[in-house]
């Protein structure tokens, strides 16, 4: 049998797609039933160009990465210049300027004493590293907890998502998330409710009091639980978490892979809440959607627990391409743009427009909720129809939007113009109405 099936929206597919599609295993995709992927041949600004010449406005920023739009000349020039000098050199006993500059700049941007940066290639791996750091932190600290079996477990939250690797799957929502299939094959963590009100705060307080002796860290996505359903919470929730971790002597990990770099309205969600996590993870928009790069960044007391004589206290982790020079050059150029161009103001304008233009969806029968935070706009339905057909309808409307679960959402590039954003929101309203009526 040939996989995947033909796509009625792909006109005269190019030879490379016809030949390659049966061999290309796509993410989050049932390859037997999902139509052939759309052949993209060029990107520019907020647009994807298909092989047949059609252009789509990208409403997802390629999974939330292309903050500055595609093919930004400043990032492209930085990567080109770095490629001519040195595409990569291992960080085992060596160092290079781009990694040093980027580590310094991230340390300066982040609040408090988050000043020790470990680079990797993906968001999931950066969270794995954060978890590994948290466990080894307590091992290095020693003491009675180690004699009792160690602080090796994590407190995570319902609705959360932190990645697809084995350790990160264990801190995702175990019942409603995409990894329920693996229950029993991955470590069982402690899953709680976010402290969004006084009752839930008291419950989490009691839960931590009973379990702190076995907990390495508490981990959450600040302000927005992304792939778990674009669920929002407020800054006060994060402040309660910080206070509870301090009370019970626990490390706090904030996964800012989605929320970092202005997506929610501040440069970092922890900054908006006025708190400093013990460890933070960054990826996605770090390079402006150009190169694979992630960072795990720790506060001084965490880093200092790894210092000592040669040997056992060191963090024994080292991705082959850690601190890749090309990716670090792209990230430094991306940070230039955050400094030089009005991204925060653009997010404020996007948020206002999304709030205004998505509000009519509340009047559509079958719509459960409409919500906006920063450059994130969400329409939540009571039920979702045929996802493949819904995705095709968006393409027919000239936009690329990828609904999942029971939500239709947009996370456009932060540079999107008002007219293009209106095309996205109109398509969302139109197809939501069609879906609800089906």
ABEGO torsion letter per residue (X at the ends): XBOBBBBAABBGBBAAAAAAAAABBBBGBBAAABBBBBBBABBBEABBBBAAGBBBBBAAGGGGABAAEBGBAAAAAAAAAAAAABABBBABGBBBAAAAAAAAAAAAABBEABABBBBBABAAAAAAAAAAAAAAAAAAAEEAAAAAGEBABBBBBBGBBAEABAAAAAABBAAABAAAAABGABBBBBBBBBBABAAAAAAAAAAAAAAAAABABBBBBBGBBBAAGGBBBBAAAAAAAAAAAAAAGBBBBBBAAAABGGAAGBABAAAAAGBBBABBBBBGAAAGGABBBBBBBBBAAAAAAABEBBEAABBBBBBAABGBAAAAAAAAAAAAAAAABBAAAAAAAAAAAAAAAAAAAAABBGBABBBBBEABBBBBBABBBBAAAAAAAAAAAGBBBBBBEABBBBBBBAABBAAAAAAAAAAAAAAAAAAAAX
